Amino acid sequence: MNDIEELRKKMESLPAGGITAKTIKGKKYLYYQWTENGRQFSRTVKEKEAELLKAQIEERKFLQEKLKEMRNSKIPVSSAMIKKVNAYNCDVRIGESLKIFAASVSSYKKRYIYEVIKNFIYNETHDKVFILYGLRRTGKTTLVRQIIYNMLESNFSKSVFIQINSNNTLSDVNKDLKVLEAKGYKYVFIDEVTLMDDFIDGAALFSDVFATSGMKIVLSGTDSLGFIFSEDEQLYDRCILLHTTFIPFREFYDVLGIQSIDEYIKYGGTMSRSGENYNNLIFGTKQSTDEYVNTAIARNIQHSLKNYQYEDHFRNLYELYEKHELTNVINRIVEDMNHRFTIDVLTRDFKSHDFGLAQRNVRNDRNNPTDILDTVNKPKFLKNLMKALEILNKQNQTVEIKDVHRKEIKEYLDMLDLTCDIPVVSMTDLNNRVFFTVFTQPGLRYSQAESLIKSLMMDDIFKNISAIDRKRITDKILDDVKGRILEEIVLLETKKANPEKDIFKLKFAVGEFDMVVYDSENVNCKIYEIKHSKEISKEQYHHLVDTKKCEQTEFRYGKILSKVVLYRGKNSETEEGILYRNVEEYLLELGKH
């Protein structure tokens, strides 16, 4: 990276836009206005933040002018010229520059893990470093800024933020930390530290040299596997790891203020803040979703594997890396996992009683009745879907993906906290426990499912169906996708909130319980059905009142304490004693106790 590029990155880290003032009913309001992806945004700011933002914006303008001079100059730009802007080897922020940097997030609500970082900063531990890691756009840098912004002045004056770029080395950081240590700096935050090619092999520098001498060091970055490898080797027993990737509905609700479970299904998984667009800039289109998978996941994995000592972790993936196909294969496997999920939803729904309900619903619609779903040849439709999917997959194939590739990449996706396996227990074969994979970022799953469905709906089987009816079928299928994703959200969040209990799906010869919460210590359980509907229907809970199924369950898992349908409607109870519970309220309660 040349000096101009380095300065450009420094400039782009600062906010653009401007501060405007409006007087409403005699009261003055300040607004920060900016443009992002061609759209204009605005938010109110307090006077203190407005002053700091103005200083940041002015700094950006100053750097823009410097860049223009550099580009127009015929004299080669030296590193010394850059150091007039930054006197250190890395991009170091202290004092007023750090204050401006931190103030930009002063109005943001805090993620739950904020307190964990805060406790590390101010406790008496001096032999460990704190590692904050997770996929892109999950709030790592924002958390660091919030910690800095809320410091007492006495601590703030001893604080420093170091932004690493790919041109930096551990030697650069070492030199800067020695200077900063000599100047009395104690609280050190280093962002994107895994961009250094030699980080994984030399990470012990931070714990063994600087942490033991009294520095409080927080390392952050998106290269999650790099941190995991370092913890396994260089930083073994000398670091505290905190992962940011998993963002439950409750946190999505509290921090972003988005109160709809459907919004969480469609966009959940990141903490991006862009006005009304929040996360839909990431998962709102196929293009933006593909870009996220490629950069935040595929390249993330490859970078860690490439930089790991001796490249041992490549295992069966090394051949793909040598052929420059590894990131492509990772992208394809992630997409294929979501395509298989979508086809499974379609297959299940076309076979299920629920689809019959959908047929009746659209047939009996008071405003716009139609029998269009009755005319769909289900077996033919499914066959055509499979064929279309097979063609789609073949178009994307450049190298053969083997089972060993899938297995190893799945291991890394689990390590990234992107995927998690949920058990499926069969009452007819209790010893044969299988698993299905859920994504911890529901927006990623939904976006790829939606894209596939819309492309498959262009199949010839629908060529004689009007655009309006085609949309109605698409909406019905997408509603079923939302229902299935809702099941996954509930199972995943219940599992994470109850580590001492067994959470699983229970299958019978005919039918299933969507979720069982088994307390092995007290030998009792709760059984659940999970529905995306807002309406109450006997068909929704007929398995819960099946005497034989309940007797089998109690014999195996103890007394059934409650039978619950989680749905999007109001709390109520049926004559049969079935509790209907609002799913949003259920998810908000998880983890509180």
LINRAUR-V452234 format. One record per backbone hydrogen bond with DSSP energy under -1.0 kcal/mol. NH is the residue of the N-H (numbers start at 1). CO is the residue of the C=O. E is the energy in kcal/mol with one decimal. If there is no record, write none. Layout:
# LINRAUR-V452234
nh=NH co=CO e=E
nh=NH co=CO e=E
This chain:
# LINRAUR-V452234
nh=6 co=2 e=-2.1
nh=7 co=3 e=-2.4
nh=8 co=4 e=-2.4
nh=9 co=5 e=-2.3
nh=10 co=6 e=-1.8
nh=11 co=7 e=-2.4
nh=12 co=8 e=-2.5
nh=13 co=9 e=-1.0
nh=14 co=11 e=-1.6
nh=18 co=33 e=-2.1
nh=20 co=31 e=-2.5
nh=22 co=29 e=-2.7
nh=24 co=27 e=-2.9
nh=27 co=24 e=-1.8
nh=29 co=22 e=-3.3
nh=31 co=20 e=-3.0
nh=32 co=43 e=-3.1
nh=33 co=18 e=-2.7
nh=34 co=41 e=-2.0
nh=36 co=39 e=-3.0
nh=39 co=36 e=-2.0
nh=41 co=34 e=-3.2
nh=43 co=32 e=-1.9
nh=45 co=30 e=-2.1
nh=50 co=46 e=-2.7
nh=51 co=47 e=-2.0
nh=52 co=48 e=-1.7
nh=53 co=49 e=-2.8
nh=54 co=50 e=-2.4
nh=55 co=51 e=-1.8
nh=56 co=52 e=-2.2
nh=57 co=53 e=-2.9
nh=58 co=54 e=-2.3
nh=59 co=55 e=-2.1
nh=60 co=56 e=-2.3
nh=61 co=57 e=-2.2
nh=62 co=58 e=-2.3
nh=63 co=59 e=-2.4
nh=64 co=60 e=-2.3
nh=65 co=61 e=-2.0
nh=66 co=62 e=-2.0
nh=67 co=63 e=-2.6
nh=68 co=64 e=-2.2
nh=69 co=65 e=-2.3
nh=70 co=66 e=-2.5
nh=71 co=67 e=-2.6
nh=72 co=68 e=-1.9
nh=73 co=69 e=-1.4
nh=82 co=78 e=-1.1
nh=83 co=79 e=-2.1
nh=85 co=82 e=-1.9
nh=86 co=82 e=-2.1
nh=91 co=163 e=-1.2
nh=92 co=90 e=-1.1
nh=93 co=161 e=-2.9
nh=99 co=95 e=-2.1
nh=100 co=96 e=-2.5
nh=101 co=97 e=-2.1
nh=102 co=98 e=-2.5
nh=103 co=99 e=-2.1
nh=105 co=102 e=-1.4
nh=106 co=103 e=-1.9
nh=108 co=105 e=-1.7
nh=114 co=111 e=-1.7
nh=117 co=113 e=-1.5
nh=118 co=114 e=-2.4
nh=119 co=115 e=-2.4
nh=120 co=116 e=-1.6
nh=121 co=117 e=-2.3
nh=122 co=118 e=-1.7
nh=129 co=238 e=-1.8
nh=130 co=217 e=-2.7
nh=131 co=240 e=-3.3
nh=132 co=219 e=-3.4
nh=133 co=242 e=-2.3
nh=134 co=221 e=-1.1
nh=143 co=139 e=-2.1
nh=144 co=140 e=-1.9
nh=145 co=141 e=-2.5
nh=146 co=142 e=-2.4
nh=147 co=143 e=-2.2
nh=148 co=144 e=-2.2
nh=149 co=145 e=-2.9
nh=150 co=146 e=-1.8
nh=151 co=148 e=-1.5
nh=156 co=152 e=-3.0
nh=157 co=153 e=-2.2
nh=158 co=155 e=-1.5
nh=159 co=156 e=-2.1
nh=160 co=187 e=-2.4
nh=161 co=93 e=-2.2
nh=162 co=189 e=-3.3
nh=163 co=91 e=-2.8
nh=164 co=191 e=-2.0
nh=168 co=165 e=-1.9
nh=173 co=169 e=-1.8
nh=174 co=170 e=-2.8
nh=175 co=171 e=-2.2
nh=176 co=172 e=-2.1
nh=177 co=173 e=-2.8
nh=178 co=174 e=-1.9
nh=179 co=175 e=-1.8
nh=180 co=176 e=-2.7
nh=181 co=177 e=-2.8
nh=182 co=178 e=-2.0
nh=183 co=179 e=-1.3
nh=184 co=181 e=-1.5
nh=185 co=180 e=-2.4
nh=186 co=158 e=-2.2
nh=187 co=158 e=-1.9
nh=188 co=216 e=-3.1
nh=189 co=160 e=-2.5
nh=190 co=218 e=-2.8
nh=191 co=162 e=-2.7
nh=193 co=220 e=-1.6
nh=195 co=192 e=-1.7
nh=196 co=193 e=-1.4
nh=199 co=196 e=-1.8
nh=202 co=199 e=-1.0
nh=205 co=202 e=-1.8
nh=206 co=203 e=-1.5
nh=208 co=204 e=-3.0
nh=209 co=205 e=-1.6
nh=210 co=205 e=-1.2
nh=211 co=206 e=-2.4
nh=212 co=207 e=-1.2
nh=214 co=211 e=-1.7
nh=215 co=210 e=-2.0
nh=216 co=186 e=-2.9
nh=218 co=188 e=-2.9
nh=219 co=130 e=-3.3
nh=220 co=190 e=-2.5
nh=221 co=132 e=-1.4
nh=224 co=222 e=-2.2
nh=227 co=223 e=-1.3
nh=228 co=224 e=-2.1
nh=229 co=225 e=-3.0
nh=230 co=226 e=-1.9
nh=231 co=227 e=-2.7
nh=232 co=228 e=-1.7
nh=233 co=229 e=-1.4
nh=235 co=230 e=-3.7
nh=236 co=233 e=-1.1
nh=238 co=235 e=-2.5
nh=240 co=129 e=-2.4
nh=242 co=131 e=-2.4
nh=244 co=133 e=-2.4
nh=252 co=248 e=-2.3
nh=253 co=249 e=-2.8
nh=254 co=250 e=-2.5
nh=255 co=251 e=-2.9
nh=256 co=252 e=-1.2
nh=258 co=252 e=-1.1
nh=264 co=260 e=-1.6
nh=265 co=261 e=-2.4
nh=266 co=262 e=-2.1
nh=267 co=263 e=-2.5
nh=268 co=264 e=-2.4
nh=271 co=137 e=-3.4
nh=277 co=274 e=-1.8
nh=278 co=275 e=-1.2
nh=280 co=277 e=-2.7
nh=282 co=279 e=-1.9
nh=283 co=279 e=-1.8
nh=284 co=280 e=-1.1
nh=289 co=285 e=-2.1
nh=290 co=286 e=-2.9
nh=291 co=287 e=-2.1
nh=292 co=288 e=-1.9
nh=293 co=289 e=-2.6
nh=294 co=290 e=-2.4
nh=295 co=291 e=-2.5
nh=296 co=292 e=-2.5
nh=297 co=293 e=-1.0
nh=298 co=293 e=-2.8
nh=299 co=294 e=-2.5
nh=301 co=297 e=-2.3
nh=302 co=298 e=-2.3
nh=303 co=299 e=-2.8
nh=304 co=300 e=-1.8
nh=305 co=301 e=-2.4
nh=306 co=302 e=-2.6
nh=307 co=303 e=-1.9
nh=308 co=304 e=-1.1
nh=311 co=308 e=-2.2
nh=312 co=309 e=-1.2
nh=314 co=311 e=-1.3
nh=315 co=312 e=-1.0
nh=317 co=314 e=-3.4
nh=318 co=315 e=-1.2
nh=321 co=317 e=-2.0
nh=322 co=318 e=-2.6
nh=323 co=319 e=-1.6
nh=324 co=321 e=-1.7
nh=325 co=320 e=-3.1
nh=329 co=325 e=-2.5
nh=330 co=326 e=-2.5
nh=331 co=327 e=-2.4
nh=332 co=328 e=-2.2
nh=333 co=329 e=-2.6
nh=334 co=330 e=-2.4
nh=335 co=331 e=-2.3
nh=336 co=332 e=-2.9
nh=337 co=333 e=-2.4
nh=338 co=334 e=-1.5
nh=339 co=335 e=-2.3
nh=340 co=336 e=-2.9
nh=341 co=337 e=-1.6
nh=342 co=338 e=-2.1
nh=343 co=339 e=-2.6
nh=344 co=340 e=-2.3
nh=345 co=341 e=-2.1
nh=346 co=342 e=-2.6
nh=347 co=343 e=-3.0
nh=348 co=344 e=-2.6
nh=349 co=345 e=-2.8
nh=350 co=346 e=-2.4
nh=351 co=347 e=-1.1
nh=352 co=348 e=-1.2
nh=357 co=353 e=-1.9
nh=358 co=354 e=-2.2
nh=359 co=355 e=-2.4
nh=360 co=356 e=-2.1
nh=361 co=357 e=-2.7
nh=362 co=358 e=-2.4
nh=363 co=359 e=-1.8
nh=364 co=360 e=-2.3
nh=370 co=362 e=-1.9
nh=374 co=371 e=-1.3
nh=375 co=371 e=-1.0
nh=378 co=376 e=-1.2
nh=381 co=377 e=-3.0
nh=382 co=378 e=-2.8
nh=383 co=379 e=-2.3
nh=384 co=380 e=-2.5
nh=385 co=381 e=-2.4
nh=386 co=382 e=-2.5
nh=387 co=383 e=-2.2
nh=388 co=384 e=-2.8
nh=389 co=385 e=-2.6
nh=390 co=386 e=-2.4
nh=391 co=387 e=-2.3
nh=392 co=388 e=-2.3
nh=393 co=389 e=-2.7
nh=394 co=390 e=-2.1
nh=395 co=391 e=-2.0
nh=397 co=394 e=-1.0
nh=406 co=402 e=-2.0
nh=407 co=403 e=-2.7
nh=408 co=404 e=-2.2
nh=409 co=405 e=-2.5
nh=410 co=406 e=-2.5
nh=411 co=407 e=-1.8
nh=412 co=408 e=-1.7
nh=413 co=409 e=-2.4
nh=414 co=410 e=-2.2
nh=415 co=411 e=-2.0
nh=416 co=412 e=-1.9
nh=417 co=414 e=-1.4
nh=418 co=413 e=-2.1
nh=419 co=413 e=-1.1
nh=420 co=438 e=-2.1
nh=422 co=436 e=-2.8
nh=424 co=434 e=-3.1
nh=425 co=505 e=-2.9
nh=427 co=507 e=-3.1
nh=429 co=426 e=-1.2
nh=432 co=429 e=-1.6
nh=434 co=424 e=-1.8
nh=436 co=422 e=-2.2
nh=438 co=420 e=-2.9
nh=440 co=418 e=-2.9
nh=443 co=268 e=-2.5
nh=444 co=441 e=-1.1
nh=445 co=441 e=-1.3
nh=446 co=442 e=-2.8
nh=447 co=443 e=-2.3
nh=448 co=444 e=-1.9
nh=449 co=445 e=-2.0
nh=450 co=446 e=-3.0
nh=451 co=447 e=-2.2
nh=452 co=448 e=-1.7
nh=453 co=449 e=-2.5
nh=454 co=450 e=-2.4
nh=455 co=451 e=-1.7
nh=456 co=452 e=-2.5
nh=457 co=453 e=-2.0
nh=458 co=455 e=-1.1
nh=459 co=456 e=-1.9
nh=462 co=459 e=-1.9
nh=463 co=460 e=-1.9
nh=465 co=462 e=-1.8
nh=470 co=466 e=-2.5
nh=471 co=467 e=-2.1
nh=472 co=468 e=-1.8
nh=473 co=469 e=-2.2
nh=474 co=470 e=-2.5
nh=475 co=471 e=-2.9
nh=476 co=472 e=-2.0
nh=477 co=473 e=-2.6
nh=478 co=474 e=-2.8
nh=479 co=475 e=-2.1
nh=480 co=476 e=-1.8
nh=481 co=477 e=-2.1
nh=482 co=478 e=-2.5
nh=483 co=479 e=-1.9
nh=484 co=480 e=-2.2
nh=485 co=481 e=-2.7
nh=486 co=482 e=-2.6
nh=487 co=483 e=-1.8
nh=488 co=484 e=-1.9
nh=489 co=485 e=-2.7
nh=490 co=486 e=-2.4
nh=491 co=487 e=-2.5
nh=492 co=488 e=-2.8
nh=493 co=489 e=-2.8
nh=494 co=490 e=-2.3
nh=495 co=491 e=-2.2
nh=496 co=492 e=-2.4
nh=497 co=493 e=-1.9
nh=498 co=494 e=-1.1
nh=501 co=498 e=-1.9
nh=502 co=518 e=-2.3
nh=504 co=516 e=-1.8
nh=505 co=423 e=-2.1
nh=506 co=513 e=-1.8
nh=507 co=425 e=-3.3
nh=508 co=511 e=-2.8
nh=513 co=506 e=-2.7
nh=515 co=528 e=-1.5
nh=516 co=504 e=-2.7
nh=517 co=526 e=-2.4
nh=518 co=502 e=-2.8
nh=519 co=524 e=-2.8
nh=523 co=519 e=-1.1
nh=524 co=519 e=-1.5
nh=525 co=559 e=-2.4
nh=526 co=517 e=-1.6
nh=527 co=562 e=-2.2
nh=528 co=515 e=-2.5
nh=529 co=564 e=-2.2
nh=531 co=566 e=-3.1
nh=540 co=537 e=-1.5
nh=541 co=538 e=-1.1
nh=545 co=541 e=-1.2
nh=546 co=543 e=-1.2
nh=550 co=546 e=-2.3
nh=551 co=547 e=-2.5
nh=552 co=548 e=-2.4
nh=553 co=549 e=-2.1
nh=554 co=550 e=-2.6
nh=555 co=551 e=-2.1
nh=556 co=552 e=-1.6
nh=557 co=553 e=-3.4
nh=558 co=554 e=-1.7
nh=561 co=525 e=-3.1
nh=564 co=527 e=-2.5
nh=565 co=579 e=-3.1
nh=566 co=529 e=-2.9
nh=567 co=581 e=-2.1
nh=568 co=533 e=-2.7
nh=572 co=580 e=-2.1
nh=574 co=578 e=-2.3
nh=577 co=574 e=-1.7
nh=579 co=563 e=-2.6
nh=580 co=572 e=-3.0
nh=581 co=565 e=-2.6
nh=583 co=567 e=-3.5
nh=586 co=582 e=-2.2
nh=587 co=583 e=-2.4
nh=588 co=584 e=-2.0
nh=589 co=585 e=-1.5
nh=590 co=586 e=-1.2
nh=592 co=589 e=-1.9
